[in-house]
Amino acid sequence: MHPSALLGSEGFFAFLEDLTLRFAGGRTKMTETGRLTALNLIGAGALSEALIMGILEADVLPPEAIYVTNRSDDERLLDLSRRFGVQAVRDASRFPSALTVLAVKPKDVSEALYHHRPLIVRAPLLLSAVAGVPMRALRSALGVKPPLARAMTNTSAVVRAAVTVVAYEDGVPENLRAQVEALFSAVGSVERIPEEAMDLVTALSGSGPAYVYYLLEALTAAAAALGMSYDLAARLARQTVIGAGCMLAARPETPESLRLKIMSPGGTTEAALAALDAGDFRALVARAVEAAERRSKALAEQFDASLKHAAHGKNASNP
Ligand SMILES: NC(=O)c1ccc[n+]([C@@H]2O[C@H](COP(=O)([O-])OP(=O)(O)OC[C@H]3O[C@@H](n4cnc5c(N)ncnc54)[C@H](OP(=O)(O)O)[C@@H]3O)[C@@H](O)[C@H]2O)c1
Protein backbone atom coordinates (compact mmCIF):
# COMPACT_ATOMS: atom_id res chain seq x y z
CA MET A 1 0.00 0.00 0.00
CA HIS A 2 1.30 3.48 -0.86
CA PRO A 3 2.04 5.61 2.24
CA SER A 4 -0.42 8.27 1.01
CA ALA A 5 -3.22 5.75 1.53
CA LEU A 6 -2.30 5.55 5.23
CA LEU A 7 -1.53 9.20 5.88
CA GLY A 8 -3.95 10.98 3.54
CA SER A 9 -2.38 13.24 0.93
CA GLU A 10 -1.62 16.11 3.36
CA GLY A 11 -0.03 13.77 5.87
CA PHE A 12 1.95 12.15 3.14
CA PHE A 13 3.33 15.50 1.91
CA ALA A 14 4.33 16.41 5.48
CA PHE A 15 5.94 13.00 5.90
CA LEU A 16 8.00 13.43 2.71
CA GLU A 17 9.04 16.97 3.66
CA ASP A 18 10.03 16.06 7.18
CA LEU A 19 12.05 13.12 5.99
CA THR A 20 13.97 15.27 3.54
CA LEU A 21 14.49 18.09 6.00
CA ARG A 22 16.02 15.66 8.45
CA PHE A 23 18.50 14.52 5.82
CA ALA A 24 19.08 18.03 4.44
CA GLY A 25 19.89 19.21 7.98
CA GLY A 26 17.63 22.24 8.16
CA ARG A 27 16.18 24.90 5.98
CA THR A 28 19.10 27.15 4.98
CA LYS A 29 18.91 26.84 1.25
CA MET A 30 21.15 29.61 -0.05
CA THR A 31 24.91 29.46 0.36
CA GLU A 32 26.87 32.64 0.96
CA THR A 33 28.17 32.62 -2.59
CA GLY A 34 24.57 32.60 -3.87
CA ARG A 35 24.82 29.25 -5.65
CA LEU A 36 21.45 27.66 -6.41
CA THR A 37 20.82 25.23 -3.57
CA ALA A 38 17.03 24.95 -3.60
CA LEU A 39 14.13 25.81 -5.85
CA ASN A 40 10.41 26.43 -5.35
CA LEU A 41 8.03 25.74 -8.22
CA ILE A 42 4.53 27.25 -8.11
CA GLY A 43 2.70 25.16 -10.69
CA ALA A 44 3.24 21.46 -11.33
CA GLY A 45 2.42 21.25 -15.01
CA ALA A 46 4.36 20.47 -18.18
CA LEU A 47 6.90 23.25 -17.72
CA SER A 48 7.66 22.42 -14.10
CA GLU A 49 8.08 18.76 -15.00
CA ALA A 50 10.47 19.67 -17.83
CA LEU A 51 12.47 21.84 -15.43
CA ILE A 52 12.59 19.09 -12.82
CA MET A 53 13.80 16.53 -15.36
CA GLY A 54 16.42 18.90 -16.77
CA ILE A 55 17.67 19.95 -13.34
CA LEU A 56 18.03 16.34 -12.22
CA GLU A 57 19.66 15.15 -15.43
CA ALA A 58 22.08 18.06 -15.44
CA ASP A 59 22.71 17.54 -11.72
CA VAL A 60 21.98 21.19 -10.90
CA LEU A 61 20.15 20.25 -7.68
CA PRO A 62 19.33 17.04 -5.82
CA PRO A 63 15.61 16.11 -5.97
CA GLU A 64 14.99 16.83 -2.29
CA ALA A 65 16.01 20.47 -2.87
CA ILE A 66 13.14 21.01 -5.34
CA TYR A 67 9.81 22.04 -3.76
CA VAL A 68 6.69 21.99 -5.90
CA THR A 69 3.05 22.91 -5.42
CA ASN A 70 -0.05 23.36 -7.56
CA ARG A 71 -3.61 24.56 -7.10
CA SER A 72 -5.51 21.37 -6.24
CA ASP A 73 -4.30 18.29 -8.12
CA ASP A 74 -2.91 16.10 -5.30
CA GLU A 75 -2.44 13.10 -7.58
CA ARG A 76 -0.18 15.11 -9.84
CA LEU A 77 1.98 16.27 -6.91
CA LEU A 78 2.26 12.73 -5.60
CA ASP A 79 3.17 11.52 -9.06
CA LEU A 80 6.00 14.07 -9.35
CA SER A 81 7.21 13.22 -5.88
CA ARG A 82 7.14 9.47 -6.58
CA ARG A 83 8.81 9.67 -9.99
CA PHE A 84 11.48 12.27 -9.21
CA GLY A 85 11.82 12.36 -5.43
CA VAL A 86 10.98 16.09 -5.31
CA GLN A 87 9.13 17.66 -2.38
CA ALA A 88 5.40 17.96 -2.91
CA VAL A 89 4.27 20.82 -0.68
CA ARG A 90 0.91 22.27 0.30
CA ASP A 91 1.80 24.29 3.39
CA ALA A 92 3.50 27.61 2.47
CA SER A 93 5.58 27.64 5.66
CA ARG A 94 7.37 24.50 4.47
CA PHE A 95 8.92 26.19 1.43
CA PRO A 96 12.49 27.38 1.90
CA SER A 97 13.44 30.97 1.14
CA ALA A 98 14.80 30.17 -2.32
CA LEU A 99 14.54 31.14 -5.94
CA THR A 100 10.85 30.74 -6.77
CA VAL A 101 9.48 30.03 -10.24
CA LEU A 102 5.93 30.98 -11.18
CA ALA A 103 4.84 28.34 -13.72
CA VAL A 104 1.07 28.70 -14.02
CA LYS A 105 -1.11 29.65 -16.99
CA PRO A 106 -1.60 33.40 -17.48
CA LYS A 107 -5.26 33.21 -16.40
CA ASP A 108 -4.19 31.78 -13.02
CA VAL A 109 -1.49 34.32 -12.19
CA SER A 110 -3.61 36.62 -10.07
CA GLU A 111 -4.90 33.79 -7.88
CA ALA A 112 -1.47 32.16 -7.59
CA LEU A 113 0.18 35.44 -6.52
CA TYR A 114 -2.50 36.00 -3.94
CA HIS A 115 -2.52 32.45 -2.61
CA HIS A 116 1.29 32.02 -2.46
CA ARG A 117 2.10 35.55 -1.35
CA PRO A 118 3.79 34.51 1.94
CA LEU A 119 6.17 32.23 0.04
CA ILE A 120 6.76 34.71 -2.78
CA VAL A 121 7.57 37.79 -0.69
CA ARG A 122 10.32 36.02 1.23
CA ALA A 123 11.95 34.57 -1.91
CA PRO A 124 15.24 36.21 -2.96
CA LEU A 125 13.82 36.36 -6.49
CA LEU A 126 10.54 35.53 -8.22
CA LEU A 127 11.10 34.24 -11.72
CA SER A 128 7.96 34.29 -13.82
CA ALA A 129 7.87 31.77 -16.65
CA VAL A 130 4.34 32.85 -17.56
CA ALA A 131 3.95 33.81 -21.19
CA GLY A 132 2.73 37.34 -21.84
CA VAL A 133 2.65 38.80 -18.33
CA PRO A 134 4.96 41.82 -18.00
CA MET A 135 7.02 42.40 -14.86
CA ARG A 136 5.30 45.75 -14.25
CA ALA A 137 2.01 43.85 -13.84
CA LEU A 138 3.59 41.44 -11.33
CA ARG A 139 5.19 44.35 -9.50
CA SER A 140 1.91 46.20 -9.13
CA ALA A 141 0.25 43.04 -7.83
CA LEU A 142 3.06 42.20 -5.38
CA GLY A 143 4.25 45.53 -3.98
CA VAL A 144 7.95 46.10 -3.31
CA LYS A 145 9.18 42.55 -2.77
CA PRO A 146 10.71 40.34 -4.11
CA PRO A 147 13.02 41.26 -7.04
CA LEU A 148 11.64 39.94 -10.33
CA ALA A 149 12.83 38.21 -13.45
CA ARG A 150 10.87 36.98 -16.42
CA ALA A 151 11.73 34.04 -18.64
CA MET A 152 10.32 32.93 -21.95
CA THR A 153 11.18 29.37 -22.83
CA ASN A 154 9.61 26.97 -25.31
CA THR A 155 8.15 23.47 -25.29
CA SER A 156 11.45 21.88 -26.34
CA ALA A 157 12.36 22.24 -22.66
CA VAL A 158 10.83 18.78 -22.28
CA VAL A 159 13.74 17.30 -24.27
CA ARG A 160 16.29 19.75 -22.85
CA ALA A 161 16.56 21.56 -26.19
CA ALA A 162 14.71 24.80 -25.40
CA VAL A 163 15.95 28.27 -25.97
CA THR A 164 15.10 30.50 -23.00
CA VAL A 165 15.45 34.24 -22.77
CA VAL A 166 15.51 36.00 -19.44
CA ALA A 167 14.89 39.65 -18.55
CA TYR A 168 15.66 41.07 -15.09
CA GLU A 169 14.42 44.05 -13.17
CA ASP A 170 17.12 46.65 -12.67
CA GLY A 171 19.30 45.93 -9.68
CA VAL A 172 18.96 42.13 -9.60
CA PRO A 173 22.43 41.04 -8.45
CA GLU A 174 24.66 38.89 -10.60
CA ASN A 175 24.57 35.92 -8.19
CA LEU A 176 20.78 35.64 -8.57
CA ARG A 177 21.04 36.01 -12.34
CA ALA A 178 23.56 33.17 -12.33
CA GLN A 179 21.07 30.97 -10.41
CA VAL A 180 18.31 31.66 -12.93
CA GLU A 181 20.61 30.91 -15.83
CA ALA A 182 21.91 27.71 -14.22
CA LEU A 183 18.30 26.60 -13.90
CA PHE A 184 17.32 27.21 -17.52
CA SER A 185 20.66 25.96 -18.85
CA ALA A 186 19.47 22.58 -17.58
CA VAL A 187 16.78 22.56 -20.27
CA GLY A 188 18.62 24.19 -23.17
CA SER A 189 20.38 27.43 -24.00
CA VAL A 190 19.81 30.79 -22.29
CA GLU A 191 20.09 34.40 -23.46
CA ARG A 192 19.67 37.67 -21.56
CA ILE A 193 17.49 40.32 -23.15
CA PRO A 194 15.82 43.58 -22.12
CA GLU A 195 12.14 43.01 -21.35
CA GLU A 196 11.05 45.25 -24.27
CA ALA A 197 12.22 42.47 -26.62
CA MET A 198 10.06 39.82 -24.92
CA ASP A 199 7.08 40.12 -27.30
CA LEU A 200 9.26 39.60 -30.32
CA VAL A 201 11.05 36.70 -28.61
CA THR A 202 7.66 35.15 -27.87
CA ALA A 203 6.81 35.50 -31.57
CA LEU A 204 10.11 33.96 -32.67
CA SER A 205 11.31 31.26 -30.28
CA GLY A 206 8.31 30.94 -27.93
CA SER A 207 5.82 30.09 -30.69
CA GLY A 208 8.58 28.99 -33.08
CA PRO A 209 8.37 25.21 -32.53
CA ALA A 210 4.73 25.39 -33.70
CA TYR A 211 5.80 27.01 -36.99
CA VAL A 212 8.19 24.11 -37.62
CA TYR A 213 5.49 21.54 -36.79
CA TYR A 214 3.11 23.38 -39.11
CA LEU A 215 5.65 23.20 -41.95
CA LEU A 216 5.98 19.49 -41.25
CA GLU A 217 2.20 19.08 -41.42
CA ALA A 218 2.13 20.95 -44.73
CA LEU A 219 4.93 18.80 -46.19
CA THR A 220 3.11 15.64 -45.14
CA ALA A 221 -0.18 16.82 -46.63
CA ALA A 222 1.56 17.82 -49.88
CA ALA A 223 3.17 14.41 -50.36
CA ALA A 224 -0.07 12.64 -49.39
CA ALA A 225 -1.99 14.75 -51.93
CA LEU A 226 0.50 13.68 -54.59
CA GLY A 227 -0.20 10.00 -53.90
CA MET A 228 2.13 8.90 -51.06
CA SER A 229 0.52 7.08 -48.12
CA TYR A 230 -0.12 9.56 -45.32
CA ASP A 231 1.82 7.50 -42.77
CA LEU A 232 4.91 7.17 -44.94
CA ALA A 233 4.76 10.90 -45.77
CA ALA A 234 4.49 11.73 -42.06
CA ARG A 235 7.49 9.53 -41.20
CA LEU A 236 9.65 10.98 -43.97
CA ALA A 237 8.71 14.58 -43.14
CA ARG A 238 9.33 14.05 -39.41
CA GLN A 239 12.76 12.47 -39.92
CA THR A 240 13.65 15.22 -42.39
CA VAL A 241 12.99 17.89 -39.75
CA ILE A 242 14.82 15.91 -37.05
CA GLY A 243 17.80 15.43 -39.37
CA ALA A 244 17.90 19.12 -40.30
CA GLY A 245 17.79 20.06 -36.60
CA CYS A 246 20.63 17.66 -35.84
CA MET A 247 22.68 19.15 -38.70
CA LEU A 248 22.17 22.63 -37.25
CA ALA A 249 23.23 21.35 -33.83
CA ALA A 250 26.27 19.49 -35.15
CA ARG A 251 27.66 21.97 -37.68
CA PRO A 252 28.73 25.56 -37.12
CA GLU A 253 27.47 26.56 -40.61
CA THR A 254 24.62 29.00 -41.20
CA PRO A 255 21.24 27.64 -42.33
CA GLU A 256 21.85 29.41 -45.62
CA SER A 257 25.13 27.56 -46.20
CA LEU A 258 23.49 24.22 -45.31
CA ARG A 259 20.66 25.03 -47.72
CA LEU A 260 23.00 26.00 -50.56
CA LYS A 261 24.73 22.64 -50.25
CA ILE A 262 21.44 20.95 -51.08
CA MET A 263 20.54 23.28 -53.96
CA SER A 264 22.23 22.63 -57.26
CA PRO A 265 21.53 24.98 -60.17
CA GLY A 266 18.55 23.81 -62.15
CA GLY A 267 17.83 21.05 -59.61
CA THR A 268 14.76 19.98 -57.65
CA THR A 269 15.37 22.06 -54.50
CA GLU A 270 15.85 25.20 -56.54
CA ALA A 271 12.54 24.52 -58.27
CA ALA A 272 10.80 24.11 -54.91
CA LEU A 273 12.27 27.31 -53.47
CA ALA A 274 11.36 29.23 -56.62
CA ALA A 275 7.74 28.16 -55.98
CA LEU A 276 8.00 29.33 -52.37
CA ASP A 277 9.45 32.68 -53.48
CA ALA A 278 6.73 33.10 -56.07
CA GLY A 279 4.27 32.86 -53.17
CA ASP A 280 6.36 35.44 -51.25
CA PHE A 281 7.36 32.95 -48.56
CA ARG A 282 9.63 35.33 -46.64
CA ALA A 283 7.03 38.11 -46.56
CA LEU A 284 4.47 35.60 -45.33
CA VAL A 285 6.77 34.44 -42.52
CA ALA A 286 7.45 38.09 -41.62
CA ARG A 287 3.70 38.72 -41.38
CA ALA A 288 3.28 35.66 -39.16
CA VAL A 289 5.99 36.83 -36.74
CA GLU A 290 4.56 40.37 -36.72
CA ALA A 291 1.08 39.01 -35.98
CA ALA A 292 2.40 36.94 -33.05
CA GLU A 293 4.33 39.93 -31.67
CA ARG A 294 1.23 42.16 -31.92
CA ARG A 295 -0.85 39.53 -30.13
CA SER A 296 1.76 39.18 -27.38
CA LYS A 297 1.73 42.95 -26.83
CA ALA A 298 -2.07 43.02 -26.70
CA LEU A 299 -2.17 40.15 -24.18
CA ALA A 300 0.46 41.92 -22.05
CA GLU A 301 -1.74 45.05 -21.96
CA GLN A 302 -4.73 42.97 -20.90
CA PHE A 303 -2.82 41.22 -18.11
CA ASP A 304 -1.34 44.47 -16.94
CA ALA A 305 -4.81 45.96 -16.60
CA SER A 306 -6.40 42.86 -15.03
CA LEU A 307 -3.63 42.28 -12.48
CA LYS A 308 -3.70 45.97 -11.46
CA HIS A 309 -7.45 45.70 -11.07
CA ALA A 310 -7.15 42.50 -9.00
CA ALA A 311 -4.37 43.99 -6.84
CA HIS A 312 -6.38 47.14 -6.10
CA GLY A 313 -9.44 45.05 -5.28
CA LYS A 314 -7.44 42.90 -2.84
CA ASN A 315 -5.64 45.88 -1.33
CA ALA A 316 -8.96 47.67 -0.86
CA SER A 317 -10.53 44.69 0.90
CA ASN A 318 -7.26 43.89 2.77
CA PRO A 319 -5.57 47.17 3.68
N1 LIG B 1 4.99 23.90 -21.24
C1 LIG B 1 6.02 24.57 -21.76
O1 LIG B 1 6.97 24.00 -22.33
C2 LIG B 1 6.04 26.08 -21.70
C3 LIG B 1 6.88 26.78 -22.57
C4 LIG B 1 6.92 28.17 -22.48
C5 LIG B 1 6.18 28.85 -21.54
N2 LIG B 1 5.36 28.15 -20.73
C6 LIG B 1 4.57 28.90 -19.75
O2 LIG B 1 4.67 28.28 -18.48
C7 LIG B 1 3.45 28.41 -17.77
C8 LIG B 1 3.01 27.01 -17.30
O3 LIG B 1 2.78 26.21 -18.45
P1 LIG B 1 2.49 24.64 -18.33
O4 LIG B 1 2.52 24.14 -19.73
O5 LIG B 1 3.37 24.05 -17.30
O6 LIG B 1 0.97 24.68 -17.78
P2 LIG B 1 0.10 23.45 -17.22
O7 LIG B 1 0.68 22.15 -17.64
O8 LIG B 1 -1.32 23.77 -17.56
O9 LIG B 1 0.29 23.58 -15.63
C9 LIG B 1 -0.20 24.68 -14.92
C10 LIG B 1 0.02 24.40 -13.45
O10 LIG B 1 -0.34 25.58 -12.72
C11 LIG B 1 -1.00 25.14 -11.53
N3 LIG B 1 -1.81 26.22 -10.96
C12 LIG B 1 -2.91 26.83 -11.43
N4 LIG B 1 -3.36 27.75 -10.55
C13 LIG B 1 -2.51 27.71 -9.49
C14 LIG B 1 -2.46 28.37 -8.25
N5 LIG B 1 -3.37 29.30 -7.93
N6 LIG B 1 -1.47 28.06 -7.39
C15 LIG B 1 -0.54 27.11 -7.70
N7 LIG B 1 -0.55 26.44 -8.87
C16 LIG B 1 -1.53 26.72 -9.74
C17 LIG B 1 -1.86 23.99 -12.01
O11 LIG B 1 -2.31 23.26 -10.87
P3 LIG B 1 -3.68 22.37 -10.92
O12 LIG B 1 -3.42 21.31 -11.96
O13 LIG B 1 -3.80 21.84 -9.53
O14 LIG B 1 -4.77 23.31 -11.33
C18 LIG B 1 -0.82 23.26 -12.86
O15 LIG B 1 0.00 22.46 -12.06
C19 LIG B 1 2.43 29.04 -18.74
O16 LIG B 1 2.28 30.40 -18.40
C20 LIG B 1 3.07 28.88 -20.10
O17 LIG B 1 2.75 29.96 -20.92
C21 LIG B 1 5.26 26.79 -20.78
The ligand as an SDF file (V2000), in Angstrom:
LIG
                    3D

 48 52  0  0  0  0  0  0  0  0999 V2000
    4.9900   23.8990  -21.2390 N   0  0  0  0  0  0  0  0  0  0  0  0
    6.0220   24.5660  -21.7580 C   0  0  0  0  0  0  0  0  0  0  0  0
    6.9680   24.0020  -22.3270 O   0  0  0  0  0  0  0  0  0  0  0  0
    6.0370   26.0770  -21.6970 C   0  0  0  0  0  0  0  0  0  0  0  0
    6.8780   26.7760  -22.5680 C   0  0  0  0  0  0  0  0  0  0  0  0
    6.9230   28.1730  -22.4810 C   0  0  0  0  0  0  0  0  0  0  0  0
    6.1790   28.8460  -21.5380 C   0  0  0  0  0  0  0  0  0  0  0  0
    5.3550   28.1470  -20.7270 N   0  0  0  0  0  0  0  0  0  0  0  0
    4.5680   28.9040  -19.7470 C   0  0  0  0  0  0  0  0  0  0  0  0
    4.6710   28.2790  -18.4790 O   0  0  0  0  0  0  0  0  0  0  0  0
    3.4450   28.4110  -17.7710 C   0  0  0  0  0  0  0  0  0  0  0  0
    3.0120   27.0120  -17.2980 C   0  0  0  0  0  0  0  0  0  0  0  0
    2.7780   26.2100  -18.4490 O   0  0  0  0  0  0  0  0  0  0  0  0
    2.4940   24.6430  -18.3310 P   0  0  0  0  0  0  0  0  0  0  0  0
    2.5170   24.1370  -19.7340 O   0  0  0  0  0  0  0  0  0  0  0  0
    3.3740   24.0510  -17.3050 O   0  0  0  0  0  0  0  0  0  0  0  0
    0.9660   24.6810  -17.7840 O   0  0  0  0  0  0  0  0  0  0  0  0
    0.0990   23.4540  -17.2160 P   0  0  0  0  0  0  0  0  0  0  0  0
    0.6750   22.1540  -17.6380 O   0  0  0  0  0  0  0  0  0  0  0  0
   -1.3230   23.7680  -17.5620 O   0  0  0  0  0  0  0  0  0  0  0  0
    0.2860   23.5770  -15.6300 O   0  0  0  0  0  0  0  0  0  0  0  0
   -0.1970   24.6810  -14.9230 C   0  0  0  0  0  0  0  0  0  0  0  0
    0.0180   24.4000  -13.4460 C   0  0  0  0  0  0  0  0  0  0  0  0
   -0.3440   25.5810  -12.7200 O   0  0  0  0  0  0  0  0  0  0  0  0
   -1.0050   25.1380  -11.5330 C   0  0  0  0  0  0  0  0  0  0  0  0
   -1.8080   26.2200  -10.9630 N   0  0  0  0  0  0  0  0  0  0  0  0
   -2.9060   26.8260  -11.4310 C   0  0  0  0  0  0  0  0  0  0  0  0
   -3.3560   27.7460  -10.5480 N   0  0  0  0  0  0  0  0  0  0  0  0
   -2.5080   27.7060   -9.4910 C   0  0  0  0  0  0  0  0  0  0  0  0
   -2.4580   28.3700   -8.2510 C   0  0  0  0  0  0  0  0  0  0  0  0
   -3.3690   29.2990   -7.9300 N   0  0  0  0  0  0  0  0  0  0  0  0
   -1.4720   28.0580   -7.3950 N   0  0  0  0  0  0  0  0  0  0  0  0
   -0.5410   27.1130   -7.7030 C   0  0  0  0  0  0  0  0  0  0  0  0
   -0.5550   26.4380   -8.8670 N   0  0  0  0  0  0  0  0  0  0  0  0
   -1.5270   26.7210   -9.7410 C   0  0  0  0  0  0  0  0  0  0  0  0
   -1.8570   23.9900  -12.0150 C   0  0  0  0  0  0  0  0  0  0  0  0
   -2.3130   23.2570  -10.8720 O   0  0  0  0  0  0  0  0  0  0  0  0
   -3.6780   22.3670  -10.9190 P   0  0  0  0  0  0  0  0  0  0  0  0
   -3.4210   21.3120  -11.9550 O   0  0  0  0  0  0  0  0  0  0  0  0
   -3.8030   21.8400   -9.5310 O   0  0  0  0  0  0  0  0  0  0  0  0
   -4.7680   23.3090  -11.3330 O   0  0  0  0  0  0  0  0  0  0  0  0
   -0.8240   23.2580  -12.8640 C   0  0  0  0  0  0  0  0  0  0  0  0
    0.0020   22.4620  -12.0620 O   0  0  0  0  0  0  0  0  0  0  0  0
    2.4310   29.0400  -18.7350 C   0  0  0  0  0  0  0  0  0  0  0  0
    2.2840   30.4040  -18.4030 O   0  0  0  0  0  0  0  0  0  0  0  0
    3.0660   28.8760  -20.0960 C   0  0  0  0  0  0  0  0  0  0  0  0
    2.7510   29.9640  -20.9220 O   0  0  0  0  0  0  0  0  0  0  0  0
    5.2570   26.7900  -20.7780 C   0  0  0  0  0  0  0  0  0  0  0  0
  1  2  1  0
  2  3  2  0
  2  4  1  0
  4  5  1  0
  4 48  2  0
  5  6  2  0
  6  7  1  0
  7  8  2  0
  8  9  1  0
  8 48  1  0
  9 10  1  0
  9 46  1  0
 10 11  1  0
 11 12  1  0
 11 44  1  0
 12 13  1  0
 13 14  1  0
 14 15  2  0
 14 16  1  0
 14 17  1  0
 17 18  1  0
 18 19  2  0
 18 20  1  0
 18 21  1  0
 21 22  1  0
 22 23  1  0
 23 24  1  0
 23 42  1  0
 24 25  1  0
 25 26  1  0
 25 36  1  0
 26 27  1  0
 26 35  1  0
 27 28  2  0
 28 29  1  0
 29 30  1  0
 29 35  2  0
 30 31  1  0
 30 32  2  0
 32 33  1  0
 33 34  2  0
 34 35  1  0
 36 37  1  0
 36 42  1  0
 37 38  1  0
 38 39  2  0
 38 40  1  0
 38 41  1  0
 42 43  1  0
 44 45  1  0
 44 46  1  0
 46 47  1  0
M  CHG  2   8   1  16  -1
M  END
$$$$
